[in-house]
Amino acid sequence: MSTLNARKKMGRPRVDSEEVRSRIQRPLLDHLDAWAEANSVTRAEAIRRLIARGLEVDKG
């Protein structure tokens, strides 16, 4: 097969990240969803932002 005619693979690009799964109790999840909605972000983005905030506070 010629490399001149090789097609690039389509799909999701590789990212330097790892999937993390966790169980969250309903009251905390409801609070998280409310925060996400108030900040116009997805649940996943809300989790990333809140973790980052928590780590910044921890630096002191």
mmCIF file of the N, C-alpha and C atoms, coordinates in Angstrom:
data_MODEL
# 
_entry.id   MODEL 
# 
loop_
_atom_site.group_PDB 
_atom_site.id 
_atom_site.type_symbol 
_atom_site.label_atom_id 
_atom_site.label_alt_id 
_atom_site.label_comp_id 
_atom_site.label_asym_id 
_atom_site.label_entity_id 
_atom_site.label_seq_id 
_atom_site.pdbx_PDB_ins_code 
_atom_site.Cartn_x 
_atom_site.Cartn_y 
_atom_site.Cartn_z 
_atom_site.occupancy 
_atom_site.B_iso_or_equiv 
_atom_site.pdbx_formal_charge 
_atom_site.auth_seq_id 
_atom_site.auth_comp_id 
_atom_site.auth_asym_id 
_atom_site.auth_atom_id 
_atom_site.pdbx_PDB_model_num 
ATOM 1   N N  . MET A 1 1  ? 0.848   -1.181 0.000  1.00 0.00 ? 1  MET A N  1 
ATOM 2   C CA . MET A 1 1  ? 0.000   0.000  0.000  1.00 0.00 ? 1  MET A CA 1 
ATOM 3   C C  . MET A 1 1  ? 0.887   1.236  0.000  1.00 0.00 ? 1  MET A C  1 
ATOM 4   N N  . SER A 1 2  ? 0.596   2.150  -0.852 1.00 0.00 ? 2  SER A N  1 
ATOM 5   C CA . SER A 1 2  ? 1.374   3.380  -0.974 1.00 0.00 ? 2  SER A CA 1 
ATOM 6   C C  . SER A 1 2  ? 1.072   4.331  0.177  1.00 0.00 ? 2  SER A C  1 
ATOM 7   N N  . THR A 1 3  ? 2.120   4.941  0.717  1.00 0.00 ? 3  THR A N  1 
ATOM 8   C CA . THR A 1 3  ? 1.905   5.921  1.782  1.00 0.00 ? 3  THR A CA 1 
ATOM 9   C C  . THR A 1 3  ? 1.370   7.227  1.229  1.00 0.00 ? 3  THR A C  1 
ATOM 10  N N  . LEU A 1 4  ? 1.481   7.421  -0.067 1.00 0.00 ? 4  LEU A N  1 
ATOM 11  C CA . LEU A 1 4  ? 0.959   8.646  -0.673 1.00 0.00 ? 4  LEU A CA 1 
ATOM 12  C C  . LEU A 1 4  ? -0.562  8.676  -0.631 1.00 0.00 ? 4  LEU A C  1 
ATOM 13  N N  . ASN A 1 5  ? -1.162  7.517  -0.743 1.00 0.00 ? 5  ASN A N  1 
ATOM 14  C CA . ASN A 1 5  ? -2.623  7.442  -0.770 1.00 0.00 ? 5  ASN A CA 1 
ATOM 15  C C  . ASN A 1 5  ? -3.214  6.991  0.563  1.00 0.00 ? 5  ASN A C  1 
ATOM 16  N N  . ALA A 1 6  ? -2.379  6.858  1.565  1.00 0.00 ? 6  ALA A N  1 
ATOM 17  C CA . ALA A 1 6  ? -2.882  6.412  2.869  1.00 0.00 ? 6  ALA A CA 1 
ATOM 18  C C  . ALA A 1 6  ? -3.794  7.481  3.458  1.00 0.00 ? 6  ALA A C  1 
ATOM 19  N N  . ARG A 1 7  ? -4.925  7.051  3.939  1.00 0.00 ? 7  ARG A N  1 
ATOM 20  C CA . ARG A 1 7  ? -5.884  7.987  4.527  1.00 0.00 ? 7  ARG A CA 1 
ATOM 21  C C  . ARG A 1 7  ? -5.652  8.063  6.025  1.00 0.00 ? 7  ARG A C  1 
ATOM 22  N N  . LYS A 1 8  ? -5.850  9.235  6.559  1.00 0.00 ? 8  LYS A N  1 
ATOM 23  C CA . LYS A 1 8  ? -5.761  9.391  8.002  1.00 0.00 ? 8  LYS A CA 1 
ATOM 24  C C  . LYS A 1 8  ? -6.966  8.727  8.638  1.00 0.00 ? 8  LYS A C  1 
ATOM 25  N N  . LYS A 1 9  ? -6.734  8.134  9.789  1.00 0.00 ? 9  LYS A N  1 
ATOM 26  C CA . LYS A 1 9  ? -7.848  7.533  10.518 1.00 0.00 ? 9  LYS A CA 1 
ATOM 27  C C  . LYS A 1 9  ? -8.706  8.645  11.105 1.00 0.00 ? 9  LYS A C  1 
ATOM 28  N N  . MET A 1 10 ? -9.991  8.489  10.971 1.00 0.00 ? 10 MET A N  1 
ATOM 29  C CA . MET A 1 10 ? -10.917 9.457  11.541 1.00 0.00 ? 10 MET A CA 1 
ATOM 30  C C  . MET A 1 10 ? -11.325 8.962  12.921 1.00 0.00 ? 10 MET A C  1 
ATOM 31  N N  . GLY A 1 11 ? -11.840 9.847  13.689 1.00 0.00 ? 11 GLY A N  1 
ATOM 32  C CA . GLY A 1 11 ? -12.296 9.475  15.017 1.00 0.00 ? 11 GLY A CA 1 
ATOM 33  C C  . GLY A 1 11 ? -11.757 10.430 16.049 1.00 0.00 ? 11 GLY A C  1 
ATOM 34  N N  . ARG A 1 12 ? -11.945 10.054 17.264 1.00 0.00 ? 12 ARG A N  1 
ATOM 35  C CA . ARG A 1 12 ? -11.545 10.908 18.373 1.00 0.00 ? 12 ARG A CA 1 
ATOM 36  C C  . ARG A 1 12 ? -10.019 10.947 18.479 1.00 0.00 ? 12 ARG A C  1 
ATOM 37  N N  . PRO A 1 13 ? -9.457  12.147 18.610 1.00 0.00 ? 13 PRO A N  1 
ATOM 38  C CA . PRO A 1 13 ? -7.998  12.231 18.746 1.00 0.00 ? 13 PRO A CA 1 
ATOM 39  C C  . PRO A 1 13 ? -7.548  11.708 20.105 1.00 0.00 ? 13 PRO A C  1 
ATOM 40  N N  . ARG A 1 14 ? -6.309  11.263 20.156 1.00 0.00 ? 14 ARG A N  1 
ATOM 41  C CA . ARG A 1 14 ? -5.758  10.791 21.424 1.00 0.00 ? 14 ARG A CA 1 
ATOM 42  C C  . ARG A 1 14 ? -5.561  11.966 22.368 1.00 0.00 ? 14 ARG A C  1 
ATOM 43  N N  . VAL A 1 15 ? -5.821  11.725 23.618 1.00 0.00 ? 15 VAL A N  1 
ATOM 44  C CA . VAL A 1 15 ? -5.621  12.755 24.636 1.00 0.00 ? 15 VAL A CA 1 
ATOM 45  C C  . VAL A 1 15 ? -4.829  12.149 25.787 1.00 0.00 ? 15 VAL A C  1 
ATOM 46  N N  . ASP A 1 16 ? -4.113  13.008 26.480 1.00 0.00 ? 16 ASP A N  1 
ATOM 47  C CA . ASP A 1 16 ? -3.335  12.545 27.626 1.00 0.00 ? 16 ASP A CA 1 
ATOM 48  C C  . ASP A 1 16 ? -4.218  12.612 28.865 1.00 0.00 ? 16 ASP A C  1 
ATOM 49  N N  . SER A 1 17 ? -5.093  11.637 28.992 1.00 0.00 ? 17 SER A N  1 
ATOM 50  C CA . SER A 1 17 ? -6.013  11.607 30.125 1.00 0.00 ? 17 SER A CA 1 
ATOM 51  C C  . SER A 1 17 ? -6.371  10.163 30.433 1.00 0.00 ? 17 SER A C  1 
ATOM 52  N N  . GLU A 1 18 ? -7.073  9.993  31.516 1.00 0.00 ? 18 GLU A N  1 
ATOM 53  C CA . GLU A 1 18 ? -7.488  8.666  31.938 1.00 0.00 ? 18 GLU A CA 1 
ATOM 54  C C  . GLU A 1 18 ? -8.895  8.756  32.508 1.00 0.00 ? 18 GLU A C  1 
ATOM 55  N N  . GLU A 1 19 ? -9.723  7.783  32.172 1.00 0.00 ? 19 GLU A N  1 
ATOM 56  C CA . GLU A 1 19 ? -11.086 7.760  32.691 1.00 0.00 ? 19 GLU A CA 1 
ATOM 57  C C  . GLU A 1 19 ? -11.063 7.388  34.170 1.00 0.00 ? 19 GLU A C  1 
ATOM 58  N N  . VAL A 1 20 ? -11.845 8.125  34.957 1.00 0.00 ? 20 VAL A N  1 
ATOM 59  C CA . VAL A 1 20 ? -11.958 7.856  36.388 1.00 0.00 ? 20 VAL A CA 1 
ATOM 60  C C  . VAL A 1 20 ? -13.435 7.648  36.695 1.00 0.00 ? 20 VAL A C  1 
ATOM 61  N N  . ARG A 1 21 ? -13.746 6.558  37.346 1.00 0.00 ? 21 ARG A N  1 
ATOM 62  C CA . ARG A 1 21 ? -15.141 6.272  37.695 1.00 0.00 ? 21 ARG A CA 1 
ATOM 63  C C  . ARG A 1 21 ? -15.316 6.340  39.199 1.00 0.00 ? 21 ARG A C  1 
ATOM 64  N N  . SER A 1 22 ? -16.474 6.827  39.610 1.00 0.00 ? 22 SER A N  1 
ATOM 65  C CA . SER A 1 22 ? -16.751 6.936  41.039 1.00 0.00 ? 22 SER A CA 1 
ATOM 66  C C  . SER A 1 22 ? -18.256 6.908  41.270 1.00 0.00 ? 22 SER A C  1 
ATOM 67  N N  . ARG A 1 23 ? -18.646 6.383  42.384 1.00 0.00 ? 23 ARG A N  1 
ATOM 68  C CA . ARG A 1 23 ? -20.058 6.423  42.777 1.00 0.00 ? 23 ARG A CA 1 
ATOM 69  C C  . ARG A 1 23 ? -20.244 7.628  43.684 1.00 0.00 ? 23 ARG A C  1 
ATOM 70  N N  . ILE A 1 24 ? -21.283 8.401  43.398 1.00 0.00 ? 24 ILE A N  1 
ATOM 71  C CA . ILE A 1 24 ? -21.566 9.612  44.169 1.00 0.00 ? 24 ILE A CA 1 
ATOM 72  C C  . ILE A 1 24 ? -23.000 9.518  44.670 1.00 0.00 ? 24 ILE A C  1 
ATOM 73  N N  . GLN A 1 25 ? -23.195 9.756  45.948 1.00 0.00 ? 25 GLN A N  1 
ATOM 74  C CA . GLN A 1 25 ? -24.538 9.678  46.524 1.00 0.00 ? 25 GLN A CA 1 
ATOM 75  C C  . GLN A 1 25 ? -25.420 10.783 45.951 1.00 0.00 ? 25 GLN A C  1 
ATOM 76  N N  . ARG A 1 26 ? -26.710 10.485 45.852 1.00 0.00 ? 26 ARG A N  1 
ATOM 77  C CA . ARG A 1 26 ? -27.679 11.367 45.200 1.00 0.00 ? 26 ARG A CA 1 
ATOM 78  C C  . ARG A 1 26 ? -27.641 12.809 45.700 1.00 0.00 ? 26 ARG A C  1 
ATOM 79  N N  . PRO A 1 27 ? -27.612 13.087 47.011 1.00 0.00 ? 27 PRO A N  1 
ATOM 80  C CA . PRO A 1 27 ? -27.605 14.497 47.441 1.00 0.00 ? 27 PRO A CA 1 
ATOM 81  C C  . PRO A 1 27 ? -26.399 15.277 46.896 1.00 0.00 ? 27 PRO A C  1 
ATOM 82  N N  . LEU A 1 28 ? -25.232 14.648 46.907 1.00 0.00 ? 28 LEU A N  1 
ATOM 83  C CA . LEU A 1 28 ? -24.037 15.310 46.389 1.00 0.00 ? 28 LEU A CA 1 
ATOM 84  C C  . LEU A 1 28 ? -24.120 15.464 44.874 1.00 0.00 ? 28 LEU A C  1 
ATOM 85  N N  . LEU A 1 29 ? -24.657 14.452 44.200 1.00 0.00 ? 29 LEU A N  1 
ATOM 86  C CA . LEU A 1 29 ? -24.816 14.516 42.752 1.00 0.00 ? 29 LEU A CA 1 
ATOM 87  C C  . LEU A 1 29 ? -25.793 15.622 42.355 1.00 0.00 ? 29 LEU A C  1 
ATOM 88  N N  . ASP A 1 30 ? -26.867 15.773 43.100 1.00 0.00 ? 30 ASP A N  1 
ATOM 89  C CA . ASP A 1 30 ? -27.824 16.851 42.830 1.00 0.00 ? 30 ASP A CA 1 
ATOM 90  C C  . ASP A 1 30 ? -27.157 18.214 42.994 1.00 0.00 ? 30 ASP A C  1 
ATOM 91  N N  . HIS A 1 31 ? -26.340 18.338 44.024 1.00 0.00 ? 31 HIS A N  1 
ATOM 92  C CA . HIS A 1 31 ? -25.618 19.593 44.267 1.00 0.00 ? 31 HIS A CA 1 
ATOM 93  C C  . HIS A 1 31 ? -24.621 19.859 43.134 1.00 0.00 ? 31 HIS A C  1 
ATOM 94  N N  . LEU A 1 32 ? -23.928 18.813 42.701 1.00 0.00 ? 32 LEU A N  1 
ATOM 95  C CA . LEU A 1 32 ? -22.984 18.923 41.586 1.00 0.00 ? 32 LEU A CA 1 
ATOM 96  C C  . LEU A 1 32 ? -23.696 19.362 40.312 1.00 0.00 ? 32 LEU A C  1 
ATOM 97  N N  . ASP A 1 33 ? -24.820 18.738 40.003 1.00 0.00 ? 33 ASP A N  1 
ATOM 98  C CA . ASP A 1 33 ? -25.577 19.092 38.802 1.00 0.00 ? 33 ASP A CA 1 
ATOM 99  C C  . ASP A 1 33 ? -26.083 20.534 38.859 1.00 0.00 ? 33 ASP A C  1 
ATOM 100 N N  . ALA A 1 34 ? -26.497 20.981 40.031 1.00 0.00 ? 34 ALA A N  1 
ATOM 101 C CA . ALA A 1 34 ? -26.947 22.370 40.182 1.00 0.00 ? 34 ALA A CA 1 
ATOM 102 C C  . ALA A 1 34 ? -25.785 23.327 39.937 1.00 0.00 ? 34 ALA A C  1 
ATOM 103 N N  . TRP A 1 35 ? -24.604 22.985 40.447 1.00 0.00 ? 35 TRP A N  1 
ATOM 104 C CA . TRP A 1 35 ? -23.413 23.818 40.238 1.00 0.00 ? 35 TRP A CA 1 
ATOM 105 C C  . TRP A 1 35 ? -23.055 23.857 38.752 1.00 0.00 ? 35 TRP A C  1 
ATOM 106 N N  . ALA A 1 36 ? -23.112 22.704 38.109 1.00 0.00 ? 36 ALA A N  1 
ATOM 107 C CA . ALA A 1 36 ? -22.795 22.624 36.682 1.00 0.00 ? 36 ALA A CA 1 
ATOM 108 C C  . ALA A 1 36 ? -23.762 23.483 35.869 1.00 0.00 ? 36 ALA A C  1 
ATOM 109 N N  . GLU A 1 37 ? -25.036 23.396 36.177 1.00 0.00 ? 37 GLU A N  1 
ATOM 110 C CA . GLU A 1 37 ? -26.037 24.183 35.453 1.00 0.00 ? 37 GLU A CA 1 
ATOM 111 C C  . GLU A 1 37 ? -25.834 25.678 35.692 1.00 0.00 ? 37 GLU A C  1 
ATOM 112 N N  . ALA A 1 38 ? -25.564 26.057 36.916 1.00 0.00 ? 38 ALA A N  1 
ATOM 113 C CA . ALA A 1 38 ? -25.355 27.473 37.242 1.00 0.00 ? 38 ALA A CA 1 
ATOM 114 C C  . ALA A 1 38 ? -24.121 28.039 36.549 1.00 0.00 ? 38 ALA A C  1 
ATOM 115 N N  . ASN A 1 39 ? -23.163 27.167 36.240 1.00 0.00 ? 39 ASN A N  1 
ATOM 116 C CA . ASN A 1 39 ? -21.928 27.601 35.592 1.00 0.00 ? 39 ASN A CA 1 
ATOM 117 C C  . ASN A 1 39 ? -21.881 27.241 34.109 1.00 0.00 ? 39 ASN A C  1 
ATOM 118 N N  . SER A 1 40 ? -23.000 26.762 33.584 1.00 0.00 ? 40 SER A N  1 
ATOM 119 C CA . SER A 1 40 ? -23.148 26.424 32.161 1.00 0.00 ? 40 SER A CA 1 
ATOM 120 C C  . SER A 1 40 ? -22.061 25.481 31.657 1.00 0.00 ? 40 SER A C  1 
ATOM 121 N N  . VAL A 1 41 ? -21.822 24.427 32.431 1.00 0.00 ? 41 VAL A N  1 
ATOM 122 C CA . VAL A 1 41 ? -20.847 23.418 32.021 1.00 0.00 ? 41 VAL A CA 1 
ATOM 123 C C  . VAL A 1 41 ? -21.468 22.033 32.180 1.00 0.00 ? 41 VAL A C  1 
ATOM 124 N N  . THR A 1 42 ? -20.843 21.060 31.568 1.00 0.00 ? 42 THR A N  1 
ATOM 125 C CA . THR A 1 42 ? -21.305 19.685 31.710 1.00 0.00 ? 42 THR A CA 1 
ATOM 126 C C  . THR A 1 42 ? -20.938 19.154 33.091 1.00 0.00 ? 42 THR A C  1 
ATOM 127 N N  . ARG A 1 43 ? -21.535 18.048 33.438 1.00 0.00 ? 43 ARG A N  1 
ATOM 128 C CA . ARG A 1 43 ? -21.209 17.415 34.720 1.00 0.00 ? 43 ARG A CA 1 
ATOM 129 C C  . ARG A 1 43 ? -19.718 17.065 34.779 1.00 0.00 ? 43 ARG A C  1 
ATOM 130 N N  . ALA A 1 44 ? -19.190 16.510 33.697 1.00 0.00 ? 44 ALA A N  1 
ATOM 131 C CA . ALA A 1 44 ? -17.771 16.135 33.676 1.00 0.00 ? 44 ALA A CA 1 
ATOM 132 C C  . ALA A 1 44 ? -16.872 17.353 33.856 1.00 0.00 ? 44 ALA A C  1 
ATOM 133 N N  . GLU A 1 45 ? -17.201 18.448 33.181 1.00 0.00 ? 45 GLU A N  1 
ATOM 134 C CA . GLU A 1 45 ? -16.394 19.665 33.317 1.00 0.00 ? 45 GLU A CA 1 
ATOM 135 C C  . GLU A 1 45 ? -16.517 20.238 34.724 1.00 0.00 ? 45 GLU A C  1 
ATOM 136 N N  . ALA A 1 46 ? -17.702 20.151 35.313 1.00 0.00 ? 46 ALA A N  1 
ATOM 137 C CA . ALA A 1 46 ? -17.888 20.620 36.689 1.00 0.00 ? 46 ALA A CA 1 
ATOM 138 C C  . ALA A 1 46 ? -16.997 19.826 37.640 1.00 0.00 ? 46 ALA A C  1 
ATOM 139 N N  . ILE A 1 47 ? -16.942 18.520 37.449 1.00 0.00 ? 47 ILE A N  1 
ATOM 140 C CA . ILE A 1 47 ? -16.092 17.685 38.297 1.00 0.00 ? 47 ILE A CA 1 
ATOM 141 C C  . ILE A 1 47 ? -14.632 18.096 38.150 1.00 0.00 ? 47 ILE A C  1 
ATOM 142 N N  . ARG A 1 48 ? -14.169 18.289 36.901 1.00 0.00 ? 48 ARG A N  1 
ATOM 143 C CA . ARG A 1 48 ? -12.776 18.702 36.678 1.00 0.00 ? 48 ARG A CA 1 
ATOM 144 C C  . ARG A 1 48 ? -12.482 20.029 37.360 1.00 0.00 ? 48 ARG A C  1 
ATOM 145 N N  . ARG A 1 49 ? -13.378 21.005 37.196 1.00 0.00 ? 49 ARG A N  1 
ATOM 146 C CA . ARG A 1 49 ? -13.152 22.335 37.779 1.00 0.00 ? 49 ARG A CA 1 
ATOM 147 C C  . ARG A 1 49 ? -13.156 22.299 39.307 1.00 0.00 ? 49 ARG A C  1 
ATOM 148 N N  . LEU A 1 50 ? -14.085 21.550 39.876 1.00 0.00 ? 50 LEU A N  1 
ATOM 149 C CA . LEU A 1 50 ? -14.168 21.493 41.335 1.00 0.00 ? 50 LEU A CA 1 
ATOM 150 C C  . LEU A 1 50 ? -12.984 20.740 41.941 1.00 0.00 ? 50 LEU A C  1 
ATOM 151 N N  . ILE A 1 51 ? -12.506 19.709 41.266 1.00 0.00 ? 51 ILE A N  1 
ATOM 152 C CA . ILE A 1 51 ? -11.297 19.023 41.733 1.00 0.00 ? 51 ILE A CA 1 
ATOM 153 C C  . ILE A 1 51 ? -10.116 19.983 41.690 1.00 0.00 ? 51 ILE A C  1 
ATOM 154 N N  . ALA A 1 52 ? -9.979  20.726 40.585 1.00 0.00 ? 52 ALA A N  1 
ATOM 155 C CA . ALA A 1 52 ? -8.877  21.687 40.463 1.00 0.00 ? 52 ALA A CA 1 
ATOM 156 C C  . ALA A 1 52 ? -8.949  22.736 41.569 1.00 0.00 ? 52 ALA A C  1 
ATOM 157 N N  . ARG A 1 53 ? -10.150 23.229 41.851 1.00 0.00 ? 53 ARG A N  1 
ATOM 158 C CA . ARG A 1 53 ? -10.317 24.213 42.934 1.00 0.00 ? 53 ARG A CA 1 
ATOM 159 C C  . ARG A 1 53 ? -9.910  23.627 44.280 1.00 0.00 ? 53 ARG A C  1 
ATOM 160 N N  . GLY A 1 54 ? -10.341 22.420 44.538 1.00 0.00 ? 54 GLY A N  1 
ATOM 161 C CA . GLY A 1 54 ? -10.000 21.762 45.793 1.00 0.00 ? 54 GLY A CA 1 
ATOM 162 C C  . GLY A 1 54 ? -8.502  21.571 45.944 1.00 0.00 ? 54 GLY A C  1 
ATOM 163 N N  . LEU A 1 55 ? -7.834  21.231 44.866 1.00 0.00 ? 55 LEU A N  1 
ATOM 164 C CA . LEU A 1 55 ? -6.384  21.044 44.924 1.00 0.00 ? 55 LEU A CA 1 
ATOM 165 C C  . LEU A 1 55 ? -5.660  22.368 45.115 1.00 0.00 ? 55 LEU A C  1 
ATOM 166 N N  . GLU A 1 56 ? -6.189  23.444 44.543 1.00 0.00 ? 56 GLU A N  1 
ATOM 167 C CA . GLU A 1 56 ? -5.581  24.767 44.744 1.00 0.00 ? 56 GLU A CA 1 
ATOM 168 C C  . GLU A 1 56 ? -5.712  25.205 46.201 1.00 0.00 ? 56 GLU A C  1 
ATOM 169 N N  . VAL A 1 57 ? -6.876  24.977 46.792 1.00 0.00 ? 57 VAL A N  1 
ATOM 170 C CA . VAL A 1 57 ? -7.096  25.332 48.195 1.00 0.00 ? 57 VAL A CA 1 
ATOM 171 C C  . VAL A 1 57 ? -6.154  24.522 49.083 1.00 0.00 ? 57 VAL A C  1 
ATOM 172 N N  . ASP A 1 58 ? -5.953  23.265 48.718 1.00 0.00 ? 58 ASP A N  1 
ATOM 173 C CA . ASP A 1 58 ? -5.100  22.378 49.501 1.00 0.00 ? 58 ASP A CA 1 
ATOM 174 C C  . ASP A 1 58 ? -3.636  22.837 49.496 1.00 0.00 ? 58 ASP A C  1 
ATOM 175 N N  . LYS A 1 59 ? -3.233  23.540 48.424 1.00 0.00 ? 59 LYS A N  1 
ATOM 176 C CA . LYS A 1 59 ? -1.858  24.055 48.343 1.00 0.00 ? 59 LYS A CA 1 
ATOM 177 C C  . LYS A 1 59 ? -1.608  25.097 49.424 1.00 0.00 ? 59 LYS A C  1 
ATOM 178 N N  . GLY A 1 60 ? -2.694  25.795 49.786 1.00 0.00 ? 60 GLY A N  1 
ATOM 179 C CA . GLY A 1 60 ? -2.669  26.766 50.874 1.00 0.00 ? 60 GLY A CA 1 
ATOM 180 C C  . GLY A 1 60 ? -1.973  27.991 50.526 1.00 0.00 ? 60 GLY A C  1 
# 
